[in-house]
Amino acid sequence: MPQKRVERDVVLPVIGTRASDLPSRMLVVGDPSRARRIAEQFDDANEVGQNREYLTITGSYRGHQVGVISHGVGAAGAAVCFEELCRGGVEHLIRAGTAGGMQPHVVDGALVISTAAVRNEGVTAGLVPLGFPAGASVNKVLALRKAAAASPRAVEEGVVLSNAAFYSHGVLGSDLELWQRAGVVAVEMEAAALFITAALHGVEAGAILAVDGNPLAEHDDDMSGYDPDRKVVHEAVDEMITVSLEALTMSDDPA
């Protein structure tokens, strides 16, 4: 059963945004600068909240009221954001982020549409049993697929790994090769928390990711060679933003 929502005149305490200022359709991104970059595509963009890493901007896109909020790095802080968005009345959420490719063919500049996420992010085990799947909403997968159909970039679909640690090559070592053998297509940090939180509230949620490296293909055990600040990544992020906005504003039945 969907969780109870707050009154519309309440200021959501952590994201610092009034519930009545939230549109029903929102993008969620890690970086506040990416939120501002996305808001450049809005008509009548308006900053309606800023607290900690959470920057909220609303506006319209192709005649639809939309918004974007930043949630920082990692599932713990992001899950707070997702929870408050759902309590505040948001009904459609798409994460637009970056990820590392996990298969040899998932290379820099590709786009990945997440159909589900491995719950290795350290948050959702406290919300639902481990056997509960973290799946994207079917309608959001279809909308992202349709919006990405015209993209000149390689577009992959599949299960992503939501990891708790970004630099995961500590004493315990990395389990990325295990998940690669299982067929996981990309690794990121927040999708599982989004899908579980949305499911608990009866909210539609999806995710599309721009690939900014492949940790298993680079033979770089400590990720010292990781560099997301490259032209191929910036171009993929631009394409991801376009696809995510188009998918967000499609009808609820995009098939």
C-alpha positions as CSV (number, residue, x, y, z in Angstrom):
1,M,0.0,0.0,0.0
2,P,1.4,3.4,-0.9
3,Q,2.8,5.4,2.0
4,K,1.0,8.5,3.4
5,R,1.9,11.8,1.8
6,V,2.3,15.1,3.5
7,E,0.1,18.2,3.3
8,R,1.0,20.3,0.3
9,D,1.9,23.4,2.3
10,V,4.6,21.6,4.3
11,V,8.3,22.3,3.7
12,L,10.0,19.0,3.3
13,P,12.7,19.1,6.0
14,V,15.8,17.7,4.3
15,I,15.5,18.8,0.7
16,G,14.1,22.2,1.9
17,T,11.4,22.5,-0.7
18,R,7.7,23.1,-0.1
19,A,5.6,20.1,-1.3
20,S,3.2,22.5,-3.2
21,D,6.2,23.6,-5.3
22,L,6.9,20.1,-6.6
23,P,5.5,19.1,-10.0
24,S,4.3,15.5,-10.5
25,R,7.2,14.8,-12.8
26,M,10.9,15.1,-11.7
27,L,14.4,14.2,-12.8
28,V,16.8,13.2,-10.1
29,V,20.6,13.7,-10.6
30,G,23.6,13.5,-8.4
31,D,25.4,16.8,-9.2
32,P,23.8,20.2,-8.5
33,S,25.7,21.6,-11.6
34,R,23.9,18.9,-13.7
35,A,20.6,20.0,-12.2
36,R,21.3,23.6,-13.4
37,R,22.4,22.2,-16.8
38,I,19.1,20.4,-17.1
39,A,17.1,23.5,-16.0
40,E,18.6,25.4,-18.9
41,Q,16.2,23.3,-21.1
42,F,13.2,24.5,-19.0
43,D,10.9,27.4,-19.8
44,D,10.4,29.7,-16.8
45,A,13.0,27.9,-14.7
46,N,12.6,28.7,-11.0
47,E,14.8,27.6,-8.1
48,V,12.4,26.5,-5.3
49,G,14.7,24.9,-2.8
50,Q,18.3,24.5,-1.8
51,N,19.6,22.7,1.3
52,R,22.8,20.7,1.7
53,E,23.4,18.9,-1.6
54,Y,19.7,19.1,-2.6
55,L,19.0,21.8,-5.2
56,T,15.4,21.9,-6.6
57,I,14.5,23.7,-9.8
58,T,11.1,23.6,-11.5
59,G,9.8,24.8,-14.9
60,S,8.1,23.5,-18.0
61,Y,9.3,21.4,-20.9
62,R,7.2,21.0,-24.0
63,G,4.2,22.3,-22.1
64,H,4.6,19.9,-19.1
65,Q,5.4,21.0,-15.6
66,V,8.6,19.3,-14.6
67,G,11.4,19.7,-12.1
68,V,14.9,18.5,-11.3
69,I,16.7,17.9,-8.0
70,S,20.2,16.9,-7.1
71,H,20.8,14.2,-4.5
72,G,24.5,13.9,-4.1
73,V,26.7,10.8,-4.3
74,G,25.6,7.5,-2.7
75,A,22.3,5.9,-1.8
76,A,22.0,7.0,1.8
77,G,21.6,10.7,1.1
78,A,19.8,10.0,-2.2
79,A,17.2,7.8,-0.5
80,V,16.3,10.7,1.8
81,C,15.7,12.8,-1.3
82,F,13.6,10.2,-3.0
83,E,11.5,9.6,0.1
84,E,10.7,13.3,0.5
85,L,9.8,13.7,-3.2
86,C,7.4,10.8,-2.9
87,R,5.9,12.1,0.3
88,G,5.6,15.5,-1.4
89,G,3.4,14.2,-4.2
90,V,5.8,13.5,-7.1
91,E,4.4,10.6,-9.2
92,H,7.0,10.2,-11.9
93,L,10.8,10.0,-11.3
94,I,13.7,9.4,-13.7
95,R,17.3,9.2,-12.5
96,A,19.7,10.7,-15.1
97,G,23.2,9.9,-14.0
98,T,26.5,8.4,-14.9
99,A,27.8,4.8,-14.6
100,G,30.7,2.6,-15.3
101,G,30.3,0.0,-18.0
102,M,30.5,-3.6,-16.8
103,Q,30.5,-5.5,-20.1
104,P,33.3,-5.1,-22.7
105,H,30.9,-3.6,-25.2
106,V,29.4,-1.0,-22.8
107,V,32.0,1.6,-23.5
108,D,32.5,5.3,-22.8
109,G,29.7,7.4,-24.3
110,A,27.0,4.7,-24.4
111,L,23.6,5.1,-22.7
112,V,22.2,2.5,-20.4
113,I,18.5,2.1,-19.5
114,S,18.2,0.3,-16.2
115,T,15.5,-2.4,-16.1
116,A,16.4,-3.3,-12.5
117,A,19.2,-2.9,-10.0
118,V,21.2,-5.1,-7.7
119,R,20.6,-4.0,-4.1
120,N,24.2,-3.7,-3.0
121,E,23.9,0.0,-1.9
122,G,23.5,-0.5,1.8
123,V,20.2,1.3,2.3
124,T,17.3,-0.8,1.0
125,A,18.0,-3.8,3.3
126,G,16.6,-1.6,6.0
127,L,13.4,-0.9,4.1
128,V,12.2,-4.3,2.6
129,P,13.4,-7.9,2.7
130,L,16.4,-8.8,0.6
131,G,14.2,-10.9,-1.7
132,F,12.2,-7.9,-2.8
133,P,13.3,-6.9,-6.3
134,A,14.4,-3.4,-7.2
135,G,12.8,-3.0,-10.6
136,A,12.2,0.0,-12.8
137,S,8.6,0.8,-13.7
138,V,7.7,-0.9,-17.0
139,N,6.2,2.4,-18.4
140,K,9.4,4.3,-17.6
141,V,11.5,1.6,-19.3
142,L,9.3,1.8,-22.4
143,A,9.3,5.6,-22.4
144,L,13.1,5.8,-22.1
145,R,13.4,3.2,-24.9
146,K,11.1,5.1,-27.2
147,A,12.9,8.4,-26.4
148,A,16.3,6.9,-27.0
149,A,15.3,5.2,-30.3
150,A,16.5,8.2,-32.4
151,S,19.8,8.5,-30.5
152,P,23.0,8.0,-32.5
153,R,24.6,6.5,-29.5
154,A,24.7,2.9,-28.5
155,V,21.9,2.2,-26.1
156,E,21.9,-0.8,-23.7
157,E,19.2,-2.1,-21.5
158,G,19.6,-4.4,-18.5
159,V,20.3,-4.8,-14.8
160,V,22.7,-2.4,-13.2
161,L,24.6,-2.8,-9.9
162,S,23.9,-0.2,-7.3
163,N,27.1,-0.2,-5.1
164,A,27.6,1.3,-1.7
165,A,31.3,2.2,-2.3
166,F,32.7,4.2,-5.2
167,Y,36.3,3.2,-4.6
168,S,35.7,-0.4,-3.8
169,H,39.2,-1.9,-4.0
170,G,39.9,-2.0,-0.3
171,V,41.1,-4.9,1.9
172,L,38.1,-7.0,0.9
173,G,38.7,-6.5,-2.8
174,S,36.1,-5.9,-5.5
175,D,33.3,-8.1,-6.6
176,L,32.7,-6.4,-9.9
177,E,33.9,-9.4,-11.9
178,L,31.3,-11.6,-10.2
179,W,28.5,-9.2,-11.2
180,Q,30.0,-8.9,-14.7
181,R,29.7,-12.7,-15.1
182,A,26.1,-12.5,-13.9
183,G,25.4,-10.1,-16.9
184,V,25.2,-6.8,-15.1
185,V,25.6,-4.1,-17.7
186,A,26.7,-1.1,-15.6
187,V,27.6,0.0,-12.0
188,E,26.3,3.1,-10.3
189,M,25.2,3.9,-6.7
190,E,21.5,5.1,-6.4
191,A,19.1,3.3,-8.8
192,A,18.2,0.5,-6.3
193,A,17.3,3.0,-3.6
194,L,15.1,4.9,-6.2
195,F,13.3,1.8,-7.4
196,I,12.6,0.5,-3.9
197,T,11.4,3.9,-2.5
198,A,9.2,4.5,-5.5
199,A,7.7,1.0,-5.2
200,L,6.8,1.7,-1.5
201,H,4.9,4.8,-2.5
202,G,3.3,3.5,-5.7
203,V,5.4,6.0,-7.8
204,E,6.6,5.3,-11.4
205,A,10.5,5.3,-11.5
206,G,13.1,4.7,-14.2
207,A,16.8,5.4,-14.8
208,I,19.1,6.2,-17.7
209,L,22.8,6.4,-17.3
210,A,25.7,7.8,-19.4
211,V,28.8,5.6,-19.3
212,D,31.9,7.4,-18.3
213,G,34.3,4.5,-18.1
214,N,34.6,0.7,-17.7
215,P,36.4,-0.3,-14.5
216,L,36.9,-3.9,-15.7
217,A,38.2,-3.0,-19.1
218,E,40.6,-0.4,-18.0
219,H,42.8,-2.7,-15.8
220,D,43.0,0.0,-13.2
221,D,42.6,-1.6,-9.9
222,D,42.5,1.6,-7.8
223,M,40.6,3.7,-10.4
224,S,43.5,6.2,-10.5
225,G,42.9,6.6,-14.3
226,Y,39.2,7.4,-13.9
227,D,38.5,10.7,-15.8
228,P,34.8,11.6,-16.4
229,D,35.8,15.1,-17.7
230,R,36.1,14.1,-21.4
231,K,34.3,15.2,-24.5
232,V,32.8,11.7,-25.1
233,V,31.3,11.8,-21.6
234,H,30.0,15.3,-21.9
235,E,28.3,14.5,-25.2
236,A,26.7,11.4,-23.8
237,V,25.4,13.3,-20.8
238,D,23.9,15.9,-23.1
239,E,22.1,13.1,-25.0
240,M,21.0,11.5,-21.8
241,I,19.5,14.8,-20.6
242,T,17.5,15.1,-23.8
243,V,16.3,11.5,-23.7
244,S,15.3,11.7,-20.0
245,L,13.3,14.9,-20.5
246,E,11.5,13.4,-23.5
247,A,10.7,10.2,-21.6
248,L,9.6,12.2,-18.5
249,T,7.0,14.1,-20.5
250,M,5.5,11.2,-22.4
251,S,2.1,9.9,-21.7
252,D,1.7,7.4,-18.9
253,D,1.3,4.6,-21.5
254,P,4.2,5.2,-24.0
255,A,3.8,1.9,-25.9
